[in-house]
């Protein structure tokens, strides 16, 4: 019973949301605050466990054991690393094993699956071969040097090339941050920041456009990685199938209606999305952005730039490249999708907004250029980006971003 009591103490000691003052605090957010947020989220499932045991009700205990499994599953994934999380995992594991021995014939506690949680409590072993590339527990690409994993980089993948599990993981986390009380306030700060800044600044200013969206992607990604640190924001290279960009019939298609797709076009009369994980009734635009369903109104006559066009950008001088990205690549996709994506007030609440801007960022990061470099252009700018306490040049390095975050794009 001691471990059960310690478990309940942890549940009650970490009530209350870890406060953040701005949408730009996630990378700087302390490990302790991150751990408390995760513990609060995961322990929510099991609040009635001790009372159920004390009551002696087999039926109630069975229900609470099912809830405990939800807590186990919640922390049996790579999340915030630290002593507090390690202690919480240990206590949950010990609690589960104790319950497995109680009244095995009358409760479901004997069926608790703790195998993955045990791996995290014991420590995940990673074979480190000197100077070889290896993935860490957060799926970052790392190099082994003197027995340690160094120069680790997040890997953003093309959505149609990801496994269905990876896609579903991203989708579920995206929906969670928009609705869960522990995340939605910070999510609101981040998403409304976009609609509150004049678009003449973000979308039409050469000195702002590319670095601002790179910083914006990083903020949401940092938030999602508190749910599962294996998550990165995927990109969608729609130029590879520009003529059939709106297809959703294949399982790998972005607009597929299955749990690993984004759903398809909206339906008349309101153009609400009625299939997939973001369909009406399962996902909605927040009330502070006028609420309602997620809308899409695919244009059947739009012409998206193809792969040849995108490849040609790589050899342009930077200012020409930037203008082509901003005025052609950026605008054309939003107009093709239409609906919520094509509105300043609602676009950031759509998952396709983030896939599209990750693609733009990937094209920029892969830019080979000629003449003056992008960093040379940005390093002369002395103002800070609106909404961020950062200079444009801090995002122009590309592979190393603020917070010592390294990002790679997988082809």
Buried (B, 14 or more C-beta within 10 A) or exposed (E): EEBBEBBBEBBEEBEEBBEBEBBBBBBEBEEBBBBBBBBBBBBBBBBBBBEBBEEEEBEBBBBBBBBBBEBBBBBBBBBBBBEBBBBBBBBBBBBBBBBBEBEEEEBBBBEBEBEEBEEBBEEEEEEBEEEEEBBBBBBBBBBBEEEEBEEBBBBBBBBBEBEBEBBBBBBBBBBBBBEBEBBBEBBBBBBBBBBEBEEEBBBEBEBBBBBBBBBBBBBBBBBBBBBBBBBBBBBBBBBEBBEEBBEBEEEEBBBBBBEBBBBBBBBEEEBBBBBBBBBBEEBBBBEEBEEBBBBBBBBEEBEBBBEEBBEEBEEBEBEBBBEBBBEBBBEBBBEBBBBBBBBBBBBBBBBBBBBBBBBBBBBBBBBEBEEEEBEEBBBEBEEEBBBBEBBBBBBBBBEEBBEEBBBBBBE
